[in-house]
Amino acid sequence: MNRKIYLDNAATTKVKKEVIEEMKSYFDEMYGNPSSGIYELGRRSKEAVENARKTVADFINADEKELYFTAGGSESDNWAIKGVAFANKDKGNHIITTKIEHHAVLHTCEYLEKFGFETTYLDVDEYGMIDLEQLKSSIKPETILISIMYANNEIGTIQPIEKIGEIAKEHNIIFHTDAVQALGAVRIDVKKQHIDLMSMSAHKLGGPKGIGGMYIRKGIKIDNLIHGGGQERGKRAGTEGVQNIVGFGKAVELASKNFEQYVSKLTETRNKLMEGIKNNIPDVVLNGHPTMRLPNNVNFSYQYVEGESILLLLDMDGIAASSGSACTSGSLDPSHVLLATGLDHGTAHGSIRFTISEETTDEDINFVIETMKNIIEKLRAISPLKKNM
Ligand SMILES: *Cc1c(COP(=O)(O)O)cnc(C)c1O
């Protein structure tokens, strides 16, 4: 059996053909430096960068002057949090985030604690949702930044971003959101949702790796990230990765076309997979919110079995999935996200995340359900964890 089914699109996505096509000529034809505006080759590169900037900015209802290119989601998260913390330390030293953030946020907050900053890590409920009342009661006079992810990469839960934005605005606190998983999957409007800073990454929506973006609302005080030339209005120096920026722009352009159709088709396929697993395999627990979740995310815990064993058997059948997040598989610590939702270690260990794409067919879904059914039966039959069978 040579079937290959890639269901790890939250880890990264295949680069779309149209994106590759668009990028190609920026390697060997239009290879000018965007800063060399004195001749045409340079101007063409500059134009390509600015066109991509406008495409991405339009997609999130930002002004193109508020959009900065970075090397990806991790860089944007680092910049947002460190940049705001250091630039606003005269106003306070307190940051509010959640227990389920990506490590690019969590480890940055931990780093800042060495410099006298303090962090409050908000709890989440069993569905991975924060509590707006706890957010409000965590605000202190010293709070300078709220950083709460838009949608979680492991369990897919989507937070009430607009309400968080309103609370931040009322208290005059800067609001950053890591929207790496949300971009291209939900409608984002930075103005309406009162978002001050937002992290994005191209490779999670069909673009190339190593390129991302950050939205910075006009007037937000933030330290420059890279000192050097005047690129990105002096905030992030270094010759632009023109071909990557072009690829990011194209990926966003494709995502913005037929957006509603794409999302509803994805949701339909996701629901088939969710229902199929729930109805065919006993003793499973859905992780994440049943409805307020990303249209491509299916995450269940399978009682009495180890996620790592499931992954190995899935791989033998040509199915790529993930247990916990890609960054943590390889270590045996259960995912911090699943533990934060209240799962015990055993149940957290038995979790598998499938993240589908628009290429995922009904045939794929049926094959995955059937394969999972067999794998779980096989593993439970030999499981030392399953008592009283
Ligand atoms: C993938 C991911 C990141 C990191 O993005 P990179 O571009 O890979 O650095 C950050 N946050 C979330 C929620 C992600 O899913």
The ligand as an SDF file (V2000), in Angstrom:
LIG
                    3D

 15 15  0  0  0  0  0  0  0  0999 V2000
    3.9060   27.2580   14.0380 C   0  0  0  0  0  0  0  0  0  0  0  0
    3.5230   28.2120   15.1050 C   0  0  0  0  0  0  0  0  0  0  0  0
    4.4080   29.2000   15.5440 C   0  0  0  0  0  0  0  0  0  0  0  0
    5.8190   29.3020   15.0170 C   0  0  0  0  0  0  0  0  0  0  0  0
    5.8500   29.7600   13.7050 O   0  0  0  0  0  0  0  0  0  0  0  0
    7.2010   29.5640   12.8540 P   0  0  0  0  0  0  0  0  0  0  0  0
    6.9340   30.3290   11.5970 O   0  0  0  0  0  0  0  0  0  0  0  0
    7.3350   28.0940   12.6070 O   0  0  0  0  0  0  0  0  0  0  0  0
    8.2940   30.1330   13.6510 O   0  0  0  0  0  0  0  0  0  0  0  0
    3.9940   30.0820   16.5120 C   0  0  0  0  0  0  0  0  0  0  0  0
    2.7530   30.0060   17.0210 N   0  0  0  0  0  0  0  0  0  0  0  0
    1.8630   29.0770   16.6230 C   0  0  0  0  0  0  0  0  0  0  0  0
    0.4990   29.0600   17.2170 C   0  0  0  0  0  0  0  0  0  0  0  0
    2.2270   28.1440   15.6520 C   0  0  0  0  0  0  0  0  0  0  0  0
    1.3590   27.2200   15.2900 O   0  0  0  0  0  0  0  0  0  0  0  0
  1  2  1  0
  2  3  1  0
  2 14  2  0
  3  4  1  0
  3 10  2  0
  4  5  1  0
  5  6  1  0
  6  7  2  0
  6  8  1  0
  6  9  1  0
 10 11  1  0
 11 12  2  0
 12 13  1  0
 12 14  1  0
 14 15  1  0
M  END
$$$$
